[in-house]
Structures are given as structure tokens and as C-alpha cells.
Amino acid sequence: MSYVFAYITAQDMEEARRIGRALVENRLAACVNALDNMTSMYMWKGRMETAKEVVLLAKTREELKDRLLEKVLEVHSYECPCVVFVPMSGGHREFLEWIEAETGQ
């Protein structure tokens, strides 16, 4: 079994909670951490932007990536939200088994 982190940004804690709940309630992630008060600097439509955002880290199985992405796009407010996946390399076996159990269909 392979596991991944989904790295997602949201405009504020309210949106982060909405996304996180949707992922956990639909068993697309075992757990979602919301890290508030991150500063993002990026180019958007030819302009330099700076914004406060919330980072979401969702723990899930690799095979759920496409479904998780679909759900985030369904509930996210951004025109082009950041949703990327980072593979997990090893870890606490019991924690990884918990991810598998909580995301089981």
C-alpha cells in the first residue's frame, strides 16, 4: 500500500475546515491538518500577489488521489487551487494502517 500527503492551500480557516471536513467525511483522507497564517507570494495574471492563506495537509492512500482532487475542486473557492501530492516514504506502521482503515471504502 502506498500513501501520500495532499498539500492544499485555502483562502482562510473557514474554507480550510470546509475542505478538510469534506475529505474526512467522504473517507478520502484519514486526517487533515490546517496550518493557519501562511504567507504566499505568487504571480497571478501578470501581477505579483501576496496573501495570507491556510495550508492543509491531508493523509491518504495513493489510489485515492484522483477522487480527493475532484472533491477539493468541487468545494474550493479558488479559480486555480493548489492541490499537489507528495509521496510518503516509510513511517510508523500502525499510523499507516490507521490511514488505510479510515480511508477504506
C-alpha positions in Angstrom: 0.0 0.0 0.0 1.3 3.5 -0.9 0.4 6.6 1.0 0.6 10.3 0.1 0.2 13.8 1.6 -2.1 16.1 -0.3 -0.8 19.7 0.1 -3.7 22.1 -0.4 -3.9 25.9 0.2 -7.2 27.7 1.2 -8.1 31.4 1.5 -9.0 31.2 5.2 -9.7 28.8 8.1 -13.4 28.6 7.3 -12.7 27.3 3.8 -9.9 25.0 5.2 -12.3 23.5 7.6 -15.0 23.0 4.9 -12.4 21.3 2.6 -11.0 19.2 5.5 -14.4 18.0 6.6 -15.4 17.1 3.1 -12.3 15.0 2.7 -12.6 13.2 6.0 -16.4 12.7 5.9 -16.1 11.2 2.4 -13.2 9.0 3.6 -10.8 10.5 1.1 -8.4 11.4 3.9 -7.8 9.9 7.3 -6.8 13.2 8.8 -6.4 16.8 7.6 -4.2 19.3 9.4 -5.0 23.0 8.8 -2.0 25.3 9.4 -3.1 29.0 9.6 -1.4 32.2 8.8 0.9 31.2 6.0 2.1 34.0 3.7 2.0 33.2 0.0 3.8 35.2 -2.7 3.0 34.4 -6.3 2.3 35.7 -9.8 -1.3 35.7 -10.8 -2.5 37.1 -14.2 0.7 39.1 -14.6 0.7 40.7 -11.2 2.7 39.9 -8.0 0.4 38.9 -5.2 0.9 38.4 -1.5 -1.9 36.8 0.6 -2.5 35.1 3.9 -3.6 31.5 3.4 -4.1 28.3 5.3 -2.1 25.2 4.4 -3.9 21.8 4.5 -2.0 18.6 4.8 -4.2 15.5 4.1 -3.1 12.0 4.7 -4.4 9.5 2.3 -3.8 6.4 0.1 -2.2 7.0 -3.3 -5.1 5.3 -5.0 -7.5 8.0 -3.7 -5.6 10.9 -5.3 -7.9 11.5 -8.2 -11.1 11.3 -6.1 -9.6 13.6 -3.5 -8.6 16.1 -6.2 -12.2 16.0 -7.6 -13.7 16.7 -4.2 -11.3 19.6 -3.5 -12.1 21.2 -6.8 -15.8 20.7 -6.1 -15.7 22.7 -2.8 -12.8 25.1 -3.2 -13.4 28.8 -4.0 -10.2 29.4 -6.0 -10.2 29.5 -9.8 -6.9 27.5 -9.7 -6.4 25.9 -6.3 -3.1 24.4 -5.3 -3.5 20.7 -4.8 -0.4 18.6 -5.1 0.6 15.2 -3.8 3.8 14.2 -2.0 4.6 10.5 -1.5 5.2 9.2 2.0 8.4 7.2 2.4 8.1 4.8 5.3 6.7 5.8 8.7 5.1 4.4 11.8 3.4 1.1 10.6 0.4 1.4 12.9 -0.2 5.0 11.7 -0.1 4.0 8.1 -2.5 1.1 8.9 -4.8 3.6 10.5 -4.8 5.7 7.3 -5.7 2.6 5.3 -8.5 1.7 7.8 -10.0 5.2 7.8 -10.0 5.6 4.1 -11.3 2.2 3.3 -14.4 2.0 1.2 
